[in-house]
Amino acid sequence: MSRPVLAPFFALFAALSISAWTAGSVQAEEETPHPPHQQWSFEGVFGTYDRAAAQRGFQVYKEVCAACHPVKHLFYRDLEELGYSEDQIKGAAAQAQVTDGPNDQGEMFQRPGRPSDRFAAPFANDQAARAANNGALPPDLSLITKAREGGPDYVYAILTGFKDAPPGFKLNPNMYYDEYFAGHQIAMPPPLNEGQVTYADGTKATVAQMSHDTVTFLAWAAEPNLEQRHRMGVKVFLFLIVAACLFYAAKRKIWAAVH
């Protein structure tokens, strides 16, 4: 006898629960604004990497980001694609200390990097990275522009989204407020400051400029073959157009006698 009475109650409870969950999800999405779209040279079918911006981005990575973040999938020799000379690549590699070995005594040793080496990681392992960063693990940046929704726009927004927490916002210890980070609390302190690096080409090193250059470099790191892929895509597209025209002409010739 109680089933007909309880059924509407459970249905109402379920509906209210779903509504509350949906409202909470919408509110969470509204609290974290969508990263604004930026103009990138590598966008679109004919997109290419701005070599000057990517080189400046590599400088920012090397002088700022490399202290915490690795780029595990890059080799120093890959920098040739950005326009660096052989001597410049050797110099950049030699600035890093790489673990090698074992030697004749069976021991590992440190040596200057070579172009054939991967980019040196800032920490020996994840545990060391966490210990140096209050328990937070700095992510590998090799594929960061592919691994996050919004890609380059998201990374740019994170780099430029640091600000003071609004009144009433409870910021946890060792955390920083970022407008575009989910929950607005991020363990990484603001990495960029005005004039933090000195660009060799004289470009003014504003936070926005350094962020844009760094994202360009990281986009290249995530997809260094993008330009070759675009060129191949254009060639395939042109081939298909020519092939379609030839097939259409052949069709008309073959079926002309029927008409």
NORVEN-V620256 format. One record per residue. N is the residue number from 1. D_LAST is the distance of its C-alpha to the last C-alpha in whole Angstrom. Layout:
n:N d_last:D_LAST
n:N d_last:D_LAST
//
This chain:
n:1 d_last:80
n:2 d_last:79
n:3 d_last:76
n:4 d_last:74
n:5 d_last:76
n:6 d_last:75
n:7 d_last:72
n:8 d_last:71
n:9 d_last:74
n:10 d_last:72
n:11 d_last:68
n:12 d_last:70
n:13 d_last:71
n:14 d_last:68
n:15 d_last:66
n:16 d_last:69
n:17 d_last:69
n:18 d_last:65
n:19 d_last:65
n:20 d_last:68
n:21 d_last:66
n:22 d_last:63
n:23 d_last:65
n:24 d_last:67
n:25 d_last:64
n:26 d_last:63
n:27 d_last:66
n:28 d_last:66
n:29 d_last:63
n:30 d_last:64
n:31 d_last:67
n:32 d_last:65
n:33 d_last:63
n:34 d_last:59
n:35 d_last:59
n:36 d_last:58
n:37 d_last:55
n:38 d_last:56
n:39 d_last:54
n:40 d_last:53
n:41 d_last:52
n:42 d_last:50
n:43 d_last:48
n:44 d_last:44
n:45 d_last:42
n:46 d_last:43
n:47 d_last:47
n:48 d_last:49
n:49 d_last:53
n:50 d_last:56
n:51 d_last:58
n:52 d_last:61
n:53 d_last:61
n:54 d_last:60
n:55 d_last:63
n:56 d_last:65
n:57 d_last:64
n:58 d_last:65
n:59 d_last:69
n:60 d_last:69
n:61 d_last:68
n:62 d_last:71
n:63 d_last:74
n:64 d_last:73
n:65 d_last:71
n:66 d_last:72
n:67 d_last:75
n:68 d_last:74
n:69 d_last:70
n:70 d_last:69
n:71 d_last:65
n:72 d_last:65
n:73 d_last:62
n:74 d_last:62
n:75 d_last:64
n:76 d_last:66
n:77 d_last:63
n:78 d_last:60
n:79 d_last:62
n:80 d_last:60
n:81 d_last:57
n:82 d_last:59
n:83 d_last:60
n:84 d_last:64
n:85 d_last:65
n:86 d_last:66
n:87 d_last:70
n:88 d_last:69
n:89 d_last:68
n:90 d_last:71
n:91 d_last:73
n:92 d_last:71
n:93 d_last:72
n:94 d_last:75
n:95 d_last:76
n:96 d_last:76
n:97 d_last:78
n:98 d_last:76
n:99 d_last:77
n:100 d_last:77
n:101 d_last:79
n:102 d_last:81
n:103 d_last:83
n:104 d_last:85
n:105 d_last:88
n:106 d_last:85
n:107 d_last:85
n:108 d_last:82
n:109 d_last:82
n:110 d_last:81
n:111 d_last:79
n:112 d_last:78
n:113 d_last:74
n:114 d_last:71
n:115 d_last:68
n:116 d_last:67
n:117 d_last:68
n:118 d_last:67
n:119 d_last:68
n:120 d_last:72
n:121 d_last:72
n:122 d_last:75
n:123 d_last:76
n:124 d_last:77
n:125 d_last:76
n:126 d_last:75
n:127 d_last:78
n:128 d_last:80
n:129 d_last:77
n:130 d_last:78
n:131 d_last:82
n:132 d_last:81
n:133 d_last:79
n:134 d_last:81
n:135 d_last:79
n:136 d_last:76
n:137 d_last:73
n:138 d_last:71
n:139 d_last:68
n:140 d_last:66
n:141 d_last:64
n:142 d_last:61
n:143 d_last:58
n:144 d_last:60
n:145 d_last:57
n:146 d_last:55
n:147 d_last:57
n:148 d_last:58
n:149 d_last:56
n:150 d_last:55
n:151 d_last:55
n:152 d_last:57
n:153 d_last:57
n:154 d_last:60
n:155 d_last:62
n:156 d_last:62
n:157 d_last:63
n:158 d_last:66
n:159 d_last:67
n:160 d_last:68
n:161 d_last:68
n:162 d_last:72
n:163 d_last:74
n:164 d_last:78
n:165 d_last:77
n:166 d_last:78
n:167 d_last:81
n:168 d_last:81
n:169 d_last:79
n:170 d_last:81
n:171 d_last:80
n:172 d_last:81
n:173 d_last:83
n:174 d_last:81
n:175 d_last:78
n:176 d_last:76
n:177 d_last:75
n:178 d_last:71
n:179 d_last:69
n:180 d_last:65
n:181 d_last:67
n:182 d_last:67
n:183 d_last:70
n:184 d_last:71
n:185 d_last:73
n:186 d_last:73
n:187 d_last:75
n:188 d_last:74
n:189 d_last:76
n:190 d_last:74
n:191 d_last:73
n:192 d_last:73
n:193 d_last:75
n:194 d_last:75
n:195 d_last:76
n:196 d_last:76
n:197 d_last:74
n:198 d_last:74
n:199 d_last:71
n:200 d_last:71
n:201 d_last:69
n:202 d_last:71
n:203 d_last:68
n:204 d_last:70
n:205 d_last:71
n:206 d_last:70
n:207 d_last:70
n:208 d_last:66
n:209 d_last:66
n:210 d_last:67
n:211 d_last:65
n:212 d_last:62
n:213 d_last:62
n:214 d_last:64
n:215 d_last:60
n:216 d_last:58
n:217 d_last:60
n:218 d_last:60
n:219 d_last:56
n:220 d_last:56
n:221 d_last:58
n:222 d_last:56
n:223 d_last:53
n:224 d_last:54
n:225 d_last:50
n:226 d_last:48
n:227 d_last:47
n:228 d_last:46
n:229 d_last:44
n:230 d_last:43
n:231 d_last:42
n:232 d_last:40
n:233 d_last:38
n:234 d_last:37
n:235 d_last:36
n:236 d_last:34
n:237 d_last:32
n:238 d_last:31
n:239 d_last:30
n:240 d_last:28
n:241 d_last:26
n:242 d_last:25
n:243 d_last:24
n:244 d_last:22
n:245 d_last:20
n:246 d_last:20
n:247 d_last:18
n:248 d_last:16
n:249 d_last:15
n:250 d_last:15
n:251 d_last:12
n:252 d_last:10
n:253 d_last:11
n:254 d_last:10
n:255 d_last:7
n:256 d_last:6
n:257 d_last:5
n:258 d_last:4
n:259 d_last:0
//
